[in-house]
């Protein structure tokens, strides 16, 4: 549709492209990469969409599967880690680093009040929001939250954005310990 047309127009404006990296394996992305006529095209050969790739890579065993369908013993990694593994297969030295937040003092004060906890009590944050194919089932999140609360004497906080209410509510209802719900109520700093 229009995304492919926009993609083709964008690559046409760039001139010669040395390397096209296709991270998401969608048909649109593969067609746009092919239209780029790059000297090298790198991507996962997934769902028979590796056409046009000069450096097709084998996707991880759990690529584009819901968590409940992962093959037994699969190593689970973040999307960023999967993308870096793709680049490494093509000889590009790439590693994902974990982001760090630096909250303002007023964010720390808000969080302390919201938590209402002793200063040294462990806090475990559950963040269940994700693309549907990557989401755990609510009962598994609830079991994890309860286990963390009991094993670490932790206060559990369920986080998420304003649209995550339908994902968060079933988890909270299934937990035997009562978590604090921050989903849709906080800024990133808080």
Secondary structure as UniProt FT lines:
FT   HELIX           2..14
FT   STRAND          19..22
FT   HELIX           27..36
FT   STRAND          40..44
FT   TURN            47..48
FT   TURN            51..52
FT   STRAND          55..57
FT   TURN            61..64
FT   HELIX           67..69
FT   TURN            72..73
FT   HELIX           79..89
FT   TURN            90..91
FT   HELIX           105..115
FT   TURN            119..120
FT   STRAND          123..127
FT   HELIX           132..134
FT   HELIX           138..151
FT   TURN            152..153
FT   STRAND          155..159
FT   HELIX           162..164
FT   HELIX           165..174
FT   STRAND          180..181
FT   TURN            183..185
//
